[in-house]
């Protein structure tokens, strides 16, 4: 035999409604936190992953160019040093009258 208790039915409806409200609040809280997090990240100058990768590639290219220029400068300095060693140092200068 089954009895219907209106008090238990009301409590079940209230509990079901509370769970629905809690789920809605959870979704709203997550959305709000995502918005706040994005705002803080943008305001503090954080960049996206794509921007970071682009700048990283540019830095790698600049580093490679810098190393190539440093090697070229070193070879030019060596050539100048070798050329200046071949030129005899003159102790006396000729005077014009």
C-alpha positions as CSV (number, residue, x, y, z in Angstrom):
1,X,0.0,0.0,0.0
2,X,1.4,3.4,-1.1
3,X,0.5,6.6,0.7
4,X,0.9,10.1,-0.7
5,X,2.5,12.5,1.7
6,X,2.2,16.1,0.5
7,X,5.0,17.2,2.8
8,X,7.4,14.8,1.2
9,X,6.3,15.7,-2.3
10,X,6.8,19.4,-1.5
11,X,10.3,18.7,-0.1
12,X,11.2,16.7,-3.2
13,X,10.1,19.6,-5.4
14,X,12.0,22.1,-3.4
15,X,15.1,20.0,-3.5
16,X,14.9,19.5,-7.3
17,X,14.4,23.3,-7.7
18,X,17.4,24.0,-5.5
19,X,19.6,21.7,-7.6
20,X,18.5,23.5,-10.7
21,X,19.3,26.8,-9.2
22,X,22.7,25.6,-8.0
23,X,23.5,24.3,-11.5
24,X,22.6,27.6,-13.0
25,X,24.6,29.5,-10.4
26,X,27.6,27.3,-11.2
27,X,27.4,28.1,-14.9
28,X,27.1,31.8,-14.2
29,X,30.0,31.7,-11.8
30,X,32.2,29.9,-14.4
31,X,31.3,32.4,-17.1
32,X,32.0,35.3,-14.8
33,X,35.4,33.9,-13.7
34,X,36.4,33.3,-17.4
35,X,35.5,36.9,-18.2
36,X,37.4,38.2,-15.2
37,X,40.4,36.0,-16.0
38,X,40.5,37.2,-19.6
39,X,40.2,40.8,-18.6
40,X,43.1,40.5,-16.1
41,X,45.3,38.7,-18.6
42,X,44.6,41.3,-21.2
43,X,45.1,44.2,-18.9
44,X,48.4,42.9,-17.5
45,X,49.9,42.6,-20.9
46,X,49.8,38.8,-21.3
47,X,49.8,37.6,-24.9
48,X,48.1,34.7,-26.7
49,X,50.0,31.6,-27.5
50,X,50.0,32.5,-31.2
51,X,51.6,35.9,-30.5
52,X,54.2,34.3,-28.3
53,X,55.2,31.8,-31.0
54,X,55.4,34.6,-33.6
55,X,57.7,36.6,-31.4
56,X,59.7,33.5,-30.5
57,X,60.3,32.8,-34.2
58,X,61.4,36.4,-34.8
59,X,63.8,36.3,-31.9
60,X,65.3,33.0,-33.2
61,X,65.8,34.6,-36.6
62,X,67.4,37.7,-35.1
63,X,69.7,35.6,-33.0
64,X,70.8,33.6,-36.1
65,X,71.5,36.8,-38.0
66,X,73.4,38.3,-35.1
67,X,75.6,35.2,-34.9
68,X,76.3,35.4,-38.7
69,X,77.2,39.1,-38.4
70,X,79.4,38.4,-35.4
71,X,81.3,35.7,-37.4
72,X,81.6,38.1,-40.4
73,X,82.9,40.9,-38.2
74,X,85.5,38.5,-36.6
75,X,86.7,37.4,-40.1
76,X,86.9,41.1,-41.2
77,X,88.9,42.0,-38.1
78,X,91.3,39.2,-38.7
79,X,91.8,40.3,-42.3
80,X,92.5,43.9,-41.2
81,X,94.9,42.7,-38.5
82,X,96.7,40.5,-41.0
83,X,96.9,43.3,-43.6
84,X,98.2,45.8,-41.0
85,X,100.9,43.3,-40.0
86,X,102.2,43.2,-43.6
87,X,102.6,47.0,-43.8
88,X,106.0,48.0,-42.6
89,X,106.1,50.6,-40.0
90,X,108.1,53.6,-41.2
91,X,110.1,55.3,-38.5
92,X,111.1,58.3,-40.6
93,X,108.9,60.4,-42.8
94,X,110.2,62.2,-45.8
95,X,110.3,66.0,-45.5
96,X,109.2,68.3,-48.3
97,X,110.9,71.6,-48.9
